[in-house]
Amino acid sequence: MACLAGYALAAQSAGSTEYPQSKVASGRILQFGVYTLLRGGEIINSSKTSTGKSVSNPVITRDRETNRIPLIRDKYMAYQYRLSNLPDIRFAKLRRVLVHPPITLPDGSVTTGSDYTITQKVERNEVFAFDAYALNEDYEMVEGEWIFQIWFQDAMLVEQRFTTYQPEQES
């Protein structure tokens, strides 16, 4: 995943060291678009994902900000998000949901998404993280809407939508 070292965490107001627990957890998208792999990115098996595969430790860079993702092998649709006003915990268990157009896997089964738990480090009651989907296989080249969601407890904090298309349809 991309390095987050350049991002500063929001400072608490001067003179206050207590975190106001009455605030409600919230989230927002910081950046999104089509990305290219710079290095890393070994394809591994993963029982959590809709295709049974995952990409480990990719370093990606954004080509451009867009919700329209061309179906090109080894391109990524990705977004960075920030969750705020989390409780005083070291790690947050988050629900990561992906809904996508039907994909027919090599074994003939059809998948339309995934839903699993991820754990993210919490610093100063915030999480900064990336989420991405790599288009690595021919069977993943399906047109349509892809919906990514991050949930904390029973609340959806961020949602990012992308639409995939065949590149010859670009206008």
Number of C-alpha atoms within 10 A of each C-alpha: 18 15 10 11 6 6 8 8 13 10 7 11 8 6 6 8 8 8 14 10 11 8 11 11 18 17 21 15 17 12 15 23 22 24 23 18 17 11 12 13 17 10 14 10 12 12 11 13 17 19 22 12 14 19 17 13 13 18 15 21 17 18 13 13 14 14 18 17 26 21 22 18 13 14 19 25 26 25 23 18 21 18 21 21 18 22 19 14 12 12 17 20 14 19 18 18 18 20 17 22 19 15 19 15 16 9 6 8 10 14 16 14 18 17 16 12 15 12 11 15 14 19 15 17 20 25 19 21 18 17 17 19 19 22 18 18 12 11 12 19 18 18 17 15 17 20 16 23 18 22 19 19 11 8 12 17 20 17 17 20 18 20 19 20 18 13 11 8 7 9 4
